[in-house]
Amino acid sequence: MDLKIHVTVHAYAEEQLHDEVLVPHSGNYGILGKEIVAPLRRINGKSFSIRNVEADFSIINLWDWVDERIYEIGVRFKTDPVLTLAEEFSVIQKYLVFDGLRYSVDSTEKPITYFLRLMGCKIEDTIEIQLLVCMDAGTVFEDDGIRYYMNSKEAGKHNLPHVHVDIRHERSGSFSIITGEKLSGDRIRSSDEHKIRKMIAKRRAELFDFWNKHTDGLTVDLDQAFGLIGY
């Protein structure tokens, strides 16, 4: 069977639409940078056909297809240190859209046909996919080529306060806001680690304030359903 796909991309920050970063040929790529945003511009608003798929073609298969379509070569998406940020910290959220509302999919191992039947759609119908790109992934500040950021999906009672770092797109890791202890990132140079610890100590109160403003769940779909947001 063949699947017809239509992809729409929206960018948001602080629960506000920021699609200006998706304007073709614009030099504004937001905090995520050209490597992540430029391919999303190319796929935005485009229709595709996936031909000769098996009946058990799953949501996992569909999301993998989307990743490969966005960045053209899936292997690079898995290994490039910049693009890995998009995957590791869920910068790009994928949704199925039915009757104008977004639905996240938990049982991604189930075939796409299962969800189409569930929502009263036919296999011949165009499958609407929406990608939400988080442009406020928690960037706090940038200093000496070291980017400090928080993933807005992480903060909550199950996570100790911590900040992520991206060091000149070469290395990455995470550090405790409470103690400055390195939590991950074995390849970080000692000189950079010293700078990071010093910065955390200097701006610990600000980091705690930023952490406390985040929640560990994305409720944007309910907001959309209730008409509280316009995207």
ChimeraX commands (.cxc) that place a marker at each C-alpha (Angstrom):
marker #1 position 0.00,0.00,0.00 radius 0.5
marker #1 position 0.99,3.63,-0.44 radius 0.5
marker #1 position 0.78,6.33,2.22 radius 0.5
marker #1 position 0.20,10.00,1.48 radius 0.5
marker #1 position 1.91,12.31,3.95 radius 0.5
marker #1 position 1.67,16.04,4.54 radius 0.5
marker #1 position 4.11,17.70,6.95 radius 0.5
marker #1 position 3.69,21.00,8.77 radius 0.5
marker #1 position 6.32,22.54,11.04 radius 0.5
marker #1 position 5.76,25.11,13.77 radius 0.5
marker #1 position 8.35,26.69,16.06 radius 0.5
marker #1 position 7.47,27.92,19.51 radius 0.5
marker #1 position 9.09,29.58,22.50 radius 0.5
marker #1 position 7.54,30.40,25.86 radius 0.5
marker #1 position 4.23,29.00,24.52 radius 0.5
marker #1 position 4.21,31.57,21.70 radius 0.5
marker #1 position 4.42,30.86,17.99 radius 0.5
marker #1 position 7.77,31.80,16.47 radius 0.5
marker #1 position 7.46,30.63,12.87 radius 0.5
marker #1 position 9.65,33.50,11.69 radius 0.5
marker #1 position 12.61,31.13,12.03 radius 0.5
marker #1 position 11.00,28.92,9.37 radius 0.5
marker #1 position 10.83,31.64,6.70 radius 0.5
marker #1 position 12.85,30.48,3.66 radius 0.5
marker #1 position 16.18,32.26,3.09 radius 0.5
marker #1 position 15.96,34.10,6.42 radius 0.5
marker #1 position 19.16,34.40,8.42 radius 0.5
marker #1 position 17.21,33.98,11.66 radius 0.5
marker #1 position 17.62,30.39,12.83 radius 0.5
marker #1 position 16.88,30.99,16.50 radius 0.5
marker #1 position 18.88,29.31,19.25 radius 0.5
marker #1 position 18.94,25.94,17.48 radius 0.5
marker #1 position 21.09,27.07,14.58 radius 0.5
marker #1 position 21.13,26.51,10.85 radius 0.5
marker #1 position 22.06,22.81,11.01 radius 0.5
marker #1 position 18.76,21.92,12.67 radius 0.5
marker #1 position 16.39,24.58,11.36 radius 0.5
marker #1 position 17.31,24.76,7.65 radius 0.5
marker #1 position 16.25,21.16,6.90 radius 0.5
marker #1 position 12.95,21.77,8.71 radius 0.5
marker #1 position 12.28,24.71,6.41 radius 0.5
marker #1 position 12.67,22.43,3.40 radius 0.5
marker #1 position 10.12,19.90,4.65 radius 0.5
marker #1 position 7.57,22.40,5.96 radius 0.5
marker #1 position 4.29,22.37,4.04 radius 0.5
marker #1 position 5.42,19.58,1.72 radius 0.5
marker #1 position 3.51,16.47,0.65 radius 0.5
marker #1 position 5.13,13.08,0.17 radius 0.5
marker #1 position 4.24,9.55,-0.81 radius 0.5
marker #1 position 5.65,6.46,0.89 radius 0.5
marker #1 position 5.19,3.67,-1.61 radius 0.5
marker #1 position 4.74,-0.06,-1.16 radius 0.5
marker #1 position 4.73,-0.14,2.64 radius 0.5
marker #1 position 3.76,-3.30,4.47 radius 0.5
marker #1 position 0.58,-3.58,6.54 radius 0.5
marker #1 position 2.63,-3.59,9.75 radius 0.5
marker #1 position 4.32,-0.25,8.95 radius 0.5
marker #1 position 4.47,1.22,12.44 radius 0.5
marker #1 position 4.64,4.69,13.96 radius 0.5
marker #1 position 8.29,3.95,14.72 radius 0.5
marker #1 position 8.82,3.31,11.03 radius 0.5
marker #1 position 6.97,6.52,10.21 radius 0.5
marker #1 position 8.99,8.64,12.64 radius 0.5
marker #1 position 12.23,7.14,11.30 radius 0.5
marker #1 position 11.09,8.03,7.79 radius 0.5
marker #1 position 10.41,11.60,8.94 radius 0.5
marker #1 position 13.89,11.89,10.51 radius 0.5
marker #1 position 15.55,10.61,7.35 radius 0.5
marker #1 position 13.44,12.88,5.18 radius 0.5
marker #1 position 14.32,15.94,7.28 radius 0.5
marker #1 position 18.07,15.37,7.43 radius 0.5
marker #1 position 18.28,13.21,4.29 radius 0.5
marker #1 position 20.81,10.78,5.74 radius 0.5
marker #1 position 19.70,9.14,8.96 radius 0.5
marker #1 position 23.20,8.03,9.96 radius 0.5
marker #1 position 24.41,11.61,10.19 radius 0.5
marker #1 position 21.39,12.51,12.33 radius 0.5
marker #1 position 22.45,9.85,14.84 radius 0.5
marker #1 position 26.11,10.87,15.01 radius 0.5
marker #1 position 26.51,14.58,14.26 radius 0.5
marker #1 position 27.05,16.36,17.64 radius 0.5
marker #1 position 24.82,19.29,16.68 radius 0.5
marker #1 position 21.93,17.24,15.35 radius 0.5
marker #1 position 22.22,14.82,18.26 radius 0.5
marker #1 position 21.05,17.69,20.47 radius 0.5
marker #1 position 17.75,17.72,18.60 radius 0.5
marker #1 position 17.21,14.03,19.23 radius 0.5
marker #1 position 18.63,13.68,22.75 radius 0.5
marker #1 position 16.67,16.58,24.22 radius 0.5
marker #1 position 13.48,16.13,22.19 radius 0.5
marker #1 position 13.75,19.52,20.51 radius 0.5
marker #1 position 11.53,18.21,17.70 radius 0.5
marker #1 position 8.21,16.69,18.81 radius 0.5
marker #1 position 6.25,14.62,16.29 radius 0.5
marker #1 position 2.45,14.44,16.22 radius 0.5
marker #1 position -0.34,12.97,14.17 radius 0.5
marker #1 position -3.10,15.46,13.42 radius 0.5
marker #1 position -6.76,14.47,13.24 radius 0.5
marker #1 position -9.54,17.02,12.78 radius 0.5
marker #1 position -7.07,19.83,13.40 radius 0.5
marker #1 position -5.86,18.54,16.78 radius 0.5
marker #1 position -2.43,17.14,17.60 radius 0.5
marker #1 position -2.07,13.67,19.10 radius 0.5
marker #1 position 1.16,12.33,20.54 radius 0.5
marker #1 position 1.60,8.57,20.10 radius 0.5
marker #1 position 2.68,6.42,23.02 radius 0.5
marker #1 position 2.33,2.96,21.45 radius 0.5
marker #1 position 4.70,3.66,18.58 radius 0.5
marker #1 position 5.13,-0.04,17.82 radius 0.5
marker #1 position 1.55,-0.25,16.54 radius 0.5
marker #1 position 0.90,0.07,12.79 radius 0.5
marker #1 position -0.25,3.38,11.38 radius 0.5
marker #1 position -3.37,1.63,10.06 radius 0.5
marker #1 position -4.46,0.99,13.66 radius 0.5
marker #1 position -4.58,4.70,14.41 radius 0.5
marker #1 position -6.21,5.57,11.11 radius 0.5
marker #1 position -9.04,3.12,11.85 radius 0.5
marker #1 position -9.29,4.39,15.43 radius 0.5
marker #1 position -9.84,7.93,14.18 radius 0.5
marker #1 position -12.25,6.92,11.42 radius 0.5
marker #1 position -9.81,7.59,8.58 radius 0.5
marker #1 position -9.15,5.59,5.44 radius 0.5
marker #1 position -5.76,4.37,4.31 radius 0.5
marker #1 position -6.22,6.49,1.19 radius 0.5
marker #1 position -6.55,9.67,3.25 radius 0.5
marker #1 position -3.60,12.02,3.60 radius 0.5
marker #1 position -1.83,11.54,6.93 radius 0.5
marker #1 position -1.20,14.89,8.56 radius 0.5
marker #1 position 2.04,15.11,10.54 radius 0.5
marker #1 position 2.96,18.14,12.59 radius 0.5
marker #1 position 6.41,18.85,13.96 radius 0.5
marker #1 position 6.71,21.23,16.90 radius 0.5
marker #1 position 10.16,22.70,17.34 radius 0.5
marker #1 position 11.03,24.00,20.79 radius 0.5
marker #1 position 13.02,27.20,20.32 radius 0.5
marker #1 position 13.22,27.88,24.04 radius 0.5
marker #1 position 14.98,24.64,24.90 radius 0.5
marker #1 position 16.09,26.45,28.00 radius 0.5
marker #1 position 19.08,28.41,26.81 radius 0.5
marker #1 position 20.22,30.44,29.79 radius 0.5
marker #1 position 23.39,32.09,28.56 radius 0.5
marker #1 position 26.41,31.48,26.38 radius 0.5
marker #1 position 29.96,32.26,27.39 radius 0.5
marker #1 position 33.35,31.49,25.86 radius 0.5
marker #1 position 31.82,29.16,23.28 radius 0.5
marker #1 position 30.03,27.17,25.98 radius 0.5
marker #1 position 26.25,27.08,25.69 radius 0.5
marker #1 position 24.27,26.48,28.87 radius 0.5
marker #1 position 20.71,25.23,28.51 radius 0.5
marker #1 position 17.91,23.24,30.08 radius 0.5
marker #1 position 15.49,20.91,28.39 radius 0.5
marker #1 position 12.00,22.16,29.20 radius 0.5
marker #1 position 10.68,18.57,29.34 radius 0.5
marker #1 position 13.06,17.53,32.12 radius 0.5
marker #1 position 12.36,19.69,35.16 radius 0.5
marker #1 position 10.27,17.94,37.79 radius 0.5
marker #1 position 10.28,15.95,40.98 radius 0.5
marker #1 position 12.03,12.99,39.35 radius 0.5
marker #1 position 15.05,15.03,38.25 radius 0.5
marker #1 position 17.68,16.81,40.30 radius 0.5
marker #1 position 18.33,20.38,39.14 radius 0.5
marker #1 position 20.99,20.35,36.46 radius 0.5
marker #1 position 22.16,22.30,33.45 radius 0.5
marker #1 position 23.35,20.97,30.09 radius 0.5
marker #1 position 26.34,22.35,28.25 radius 0.5
marker #1 position 27.37,22.28,24.62 radius 0.5
marker #1 position 31.02,23.18,24.15 radius 0.5
marker #1 position 31.64,24.70,20.73 radius 0.5
marker #1 position 29.58,21.89,19.15 radius 0.5
marker #1 position 32.45,19.53,19.99 radius 0.5
marker #1 position 31.50,18.10,23.38 radius 0.5
marker #1 position 28.46,18.06,25.62 radius 0.5
marker #1 position 27.57,17.14,29.18 radius 0.5
marker #1 position 25.51,18.03,32.23 radius 0.5
marker #1 position 26.31,19.53,35.62 radius 0.5
marker #1 position 24.49,19.72,38.95 radius 0.5
marker #1 position 23.18,23.17,39.78 radius 0.5
marker #1 position 23.38,22.35,43.48 radius 0.5
marker #1 position 27.03,21.27,43.69 radius 0.5
marker #1 position 28.51,22.00,40.26 radius 0.5
marker #1 position 29.39,18.31,39.99 radius 0.5
marker #1 position 29.74,16.90,36.49 radius 0.5
marker #1 position 26.95,14.40,35.86 radius 0.5
marker #1 position 27.83,13.39,32.30 radius 0.5
marker #1 position 30.39,14.22,29.63 radius 0.5
marker #1 position 33.63,12.25,29.97 radius 0.5
marker #1 position 35.44,14.10,27.18 radius 0.5
marker #1 position 35.11,17.61,28.59 radius 0.5
marker #1 position 38.49,19.30,29.01 radius 0.5
marker #1 position 39.51,20.23,32.55 radius 0.5
marker #1 position 39.88,23.88,31.56 radius 0.5
marker #1 position 36.32,23.97,30.22 radius 0.5
marker #1 position 35.04,22.10,33.26 radius 0.5
marker #1 position 36.63,24.72,35.50 radius 0.5
marker #1 position 34.90,27.51,33.55 radius 0.5
marker #1 position 31.56,25.71,33.77 radius 0.5
marker #1 position 31.80,25.15,37.53 radius 0.5
marker #1 position 32.78,28.79,38.04 radius 0.5
marker #1 position 29.85,30.00,35.94 radius 0.5
marker #1 position 27.37,27.77,37.78 radius 0.5
marker #1 position 28.62,29.05,41.14 radius 0.5
marker #1 position 28.36,32.64,39.96 radius 0.5
marker #1 position 24.83,32.32,38.58 radius 0.5
marker #1 position 23.40,29.53,40.75 radius 0.5
marker #1 position 20.41,31.59,41.93 radius 0.5
marker #1 position 19.46,32.42,38.33 radius 0.5
marker #1 position 19.79,28.79,37.31 radius 0.5
marker #1 position 17.56,27.64,40.17 radius 0.5
marker #1 position 14.97,30.24,39.23 radius 0.5
marker #1 position 15.01,29.08,35.62 radius 0.5
marker #1 position 14.75,25.42,36.63 radius 0.5
marker #1 position 11.74,26.07,38.86 radius 0.5
marker #1 position 9.82,27.71,36.02 radius 0.5
marker #1 position 9.80,24.51,33.98 radius 0.5
marker #1 position 7.52,21.51,34.26 radius 0.5
marker #1 position 8.03,17.87,33.35 radius 0.5
marker #1 position 5.18,17.60,30.88 radius 0.5
marker #1 position 4.17,19.26,27.62 radius 0.5
marker #1 position 0.50,20.28,27.82 radius 0.5
marker #1 position 0.45,22.16,24.55 radius 0.5
marker #1 position -2.07,19.77,23.04 radius 0.5
marker #1 position -4.66,20.47,25.76 radius 0.5
marker #1 position -4.04,24.19,25.37 radius 0.5
marker #1 position -4.70,23.82,21.66 radius 0.5
marker #1 position -7.89,21.87,22.26 radius 0.5
marker #1 position -9.14,24.50,24.73 radius 0.5
marker #1 position -8.27,27.33,22.34 radius 0.5
marker #1 position -5.68,28.84,24.69 radius 0.5
marker #1 position -2.96,28.93,22.05 radius 0.5
marker #1 position -3.10,29.65,18.35 radius 0.5
marker #1 position -0.82,26.98,16.92 radius 0.5
marker link #1:1,2 radius 0.2
marker link #1:2,3 radius 0.2
marker link #1:3,4 radius 0.2
marker link #1:4,5 radius 0.2
marker link #1:5,6 radius 0.2
marker link #1:6,7 radius 0.2
marker link #1:7,8 radius 0.2
marker link #1:8,9 radius 0.2
marker link #1:9,10 radius 0.2
marker link #1:10,11 radius 0.2
marker link #1:11,12 radius 0.2
marker link #1:12,13 radius 0.2
marker link #1:13,14 radius 0.2
marker link #1:14,15 radius 0.2
marker link #1:15,16 radius 0.2
marker link #1:16,17 radius 0.2
marker link #1:17,18 radius 0.2
marker link #1:18,19 radius 0.2
marker link #1:19,20 radius 0.2
marker link #1:20,21 radius 0.2
marker link #1:21,22 radius 0.2
marker link #1:22,23 radius 0.2
marker link #1:23,24 radius 0.2
marker link #1:24,25 radius 0.2
marker link #1:25,26 radius 0.2
marker link #1:26,27 radius 0.2
marker link #1:27,28 radius 0.2
marker link #1:28,29 radius 0.2
marker link #1:29,30 radius 0.2
marker link #1:30,31 radius 0.2
marker link #1:31,32 radius 0.2
marker link #1:32,33 radius 0.2
marker link #1:33,34 radius 0.2
marker link #1:34,35 radius 0.2
marker link #1:35,36 radius 0.2
marker link #1:36,37 radius 0.2
marker link #1:37,38 radius 0.2
marker link #1:38,39 radius 0.2
marker link #1:39,40 radius 0.2
marker link #1:40,41 radius 0.2
marker link #1:41,42 radius 0.2
marker link #1:42,43 radius 0.2
marker link #1:43,44 radius 0.2
marker link #1:44,45 radius 0.2
marker link #1:45,46 radius 0.2
marker link #1:46,47 radius 0.2
marker link #1:47,48 radius 0.2
marker link #1:48,49 radius 0.2
marker link #1:49,50 radius 0.2
marker link #1:50,51 radius 0.2
marker link #1:51,52 radius 0.2
marker link #1:52,53 radius 0.2
marker link #1:53,54 radius 0.2
marker link #1:54,55 radius 0.2
marker link #1:55,56 radius 0.2
marker link #1:56,57 radius 0.2
marker link #1:57,58 radius 0.2
marker link #1:58,59 radius 0.2
marker link #1:59,60 radius 0.2
marker link #1:60,61 radius 0.2
marker link #1:61,62 radius 0.2
marker link #1:62,63 radius 0.2
marker link #1:63,64 radius 0.2
marker link #1:64,65 radius 0.2
marker link #1:65,66 radius 0.2
marker link #1:66,67 radius 0.2
marker link #1:67,68 radius 0.2
marker link #1:68,69 radius 0.2
marker link #1:69,70 radius 0.2
marker link #1:70,71 radius 0.2
marker link #1:71,72 radius 0.2
marker link #1:72,73 radius 0.2
marker link #1:73,74 radius 0.2
marker link #1:74,75 radius 0.2
marker link #1:75,76 radius 0.2
marker link #1:76,77 radius 0.2
marker link #1:77,78 radius 0.2
marker link #1:78,79 radius 0.2
marker link #1:79,80 radius 0.2
marker link #1:80,81 radius 0.2
marker link #1:81,82 radius 0.2
marker link #1:82,83 radius 0.2
marker link #1:83,84 radius 0.2
marker link #1:84,85 radius 0.2
marker link #1:85,86 radius 0.2
marker link #1:86,87 radius 0.2
marker link #1:87,88 radius 0.2
marker link #1:88,89 radius 0.2
marker link #1:89,90 radius 0.2
marker link #1:90,91 radius 0.2
marker link #1:91,92 radius 0.2
marker link #1:92,93 radius 0.2
marker link #1:93,94 radius 0.2
marker link #1:94,95 radius 0.2
marker link #1:95,96 radius 0.2
marker link #1:96,97 radius 0.2
marker link #1:97,98 radius 0.2
marker link #1:98,99 radius 0.2
marker link #1:99,100 radius 0.2
marker link #1:100,101 radius 0.2
marker link #1:101,102 radius 0.2
marker link #1:102,103 radius 0.2
marker link #1:103,104 radius 0.2
marker link #1:104,105 radius 0.2
marker link #1:105,106 radius 0.2
marker link #1:106,107 radius 0.2
marker link #1:107,108 radius 0.2
marker link #1:108,109 radius 0.2
marker link #1:109,110 radius 0.2
marker link #1:110,111 radius 0.2
marker link #1:111,112 radius 0.2
marker link #1:112,113 radius 0.2
marker link #1:113,114 radius 0.2
marker link #1:114,115 radius 0.2
marker link #1:115,116 radius 0.2
marker link #1:116,117 radius 0.2
marker link #1:117,118 radius 0.2
marker link #1:118,119 radius 0.2
marker link #1:119,120 radius 0.2
marker link #1:120,121 radius 0.2
marker link #1:121,122 radius 0.2
marker link #1:122,123 radius 0.2
marker link #1:123,124 radius 0.2
marker link #1:124,125 radius 0.2
marker link #1:125,126 radius 0.2
marker link #1:126,127 radius 0.2
marker link #1:127,128 radius 0.2
marker link #1:128,129 radius 0.2
marker link #1:129,130 radius 0.2
marker link #1:130,131 radius 0.2
marker link #1:131,132 radius 0.2
marker link #1:132,133 radius 0.2
marker link #1:133,134 radius 0.2
marker link #1:134,135 radius 0.2
marker link #1:135,136 radius 0.2
marker link #1:136,137 radius 0.2
marker link #1:137,138 radius 0.2
marker link #1:138,139 radius 0.2
marker link #1:139,140 radius 0.2
marker link #1:140,141 radius 0.2
marker link #1:141,142 radius 0.2
marker link #1:142,143 radius 0.2
marker link #1:143,144 radius 0.2
marker link #1:144,145 radius 0.2
marker link #1:145,146 radius 0.2
marker link #1:146,147 radius 0.2
marker link #1:147,148 radius 0.2
marker link #1:148,149 radius 0.2
marker link #1:149,150 radius 0.2
marker link #1:150,151 radius 0.2
marker link #1:151,152 radius 0.2
marker link #1:152,153 radius 0.2
marker link #1:153,154 radius 0.2
marker link #1:154,155 radius 0.2
marker link #1:155,156 radius 0.2
marker link #1:156,157 radius 0.2
marker link #1:157,158 radius 0.2
marker link #1:158,159 radius 0.2
marker link #1:159,160 radius 0.2
marker link #1:160,161 radius 0.2
marker link #1:161,162 radius 0.2
marker link #1:162,163 radius 0.2
marker link #1:163,164 radius 0.2
marker link #1:164,165 radius 0.2
marker link #1:165,166 radius 0.2
marker link #1:166,167 radius 0.2
marker link #1:167,168 radius 0.2
marker link #1:168,169 radius 0.2
marker link #1:169,170 radius 0.2
marker link #1:170,171 radius 0.2
marker link #1:171,172 radius 0.2
marker link #1:172,173 radius 0.2
marker link #1:173,174 radius 0.2
marker link #1:174,175 radius 0.2
marker link #1:175,176 radius 0.2
marker link #1:176,177 radius 0.2
marker link #1:177,178 radius 0.2
marker link #1:178,179 radius 0.2
marker link #1:179,180 radius 0.2
marker link #1:180,181 radius 0.2
marker link #1:181,182 radius 0.2
marker link #1:182,183 radius 0.2
marker link #1:183,184 radius 0.2
marker link #1:184,185 radius 0.2
marker link #1:185,186 radius 0.2
marker link #1:186,187 radius 0.2
marker link #1:187,188 radius 0.2
marker link #1:188,189 radius 0.2
marker link #1:189,190 radius 0.2
marker link #1:190,191 radius 0.2
marker link #1:191,192 radius 0.2
marker link #1:192,193 radius 0.2
marker link #1:193,194 radius 0.2
marker link #1:194,195 radius 0.2
marker link #1:195,196 radius 0.2
marker link #1:196,197 radius 0.2
marker link #1:197,198 radius 0.2
marker link #1:198,199 radius 0.2
marker link #1:199,200 radius 0.2
marker link #1:200,201 radius 0.2
marker link #1:201,202 radius 0.2
marker link #1:202,203 radius 0.2
marker link #1:203,204 radius 0.2
marker link #1:204,205 radius 0.2
marker link #1:205,206 radius 0.2
marker link #1:206,207 radius 0.2
marker link #1:207,208 radius 0.2
marker link #1:208,209 radius 0.2
marker link #1:209,210 radius 0.2
marker link #1:210,211 radius 0.2
marker link #1:211,212 radius 0.2
marker link #1:212,213 radius 0.2
marker link #1:213,214 radius 0.2
marker link #1:214,215 radius 0.2
marker link #1:215,216 radius 0.2
marker link #1:216,217 radius 0.2
marker link #1:217,218 radius 0.2
marker link #1:218,219 radius 0.2
marker link #1:219,220 radius 0.2
marker link #1:220,221 radius 0.2
marker link #1:221,222 radius 0.2
marker link #1:222,223 radius 0.2
marker link #1:223,224 radius 0.2
marker link #1:224,225 radius 0.2
marker link #1:225,226 radius 0.2
marker link #1:226,227 radius 0.2
marker link #1:227,228 radius 0.2
marker link #1:228,229 radius 0.2
marker link #1:229,230 radius 0.2
marker link #1:230,231 radius 0.2
view
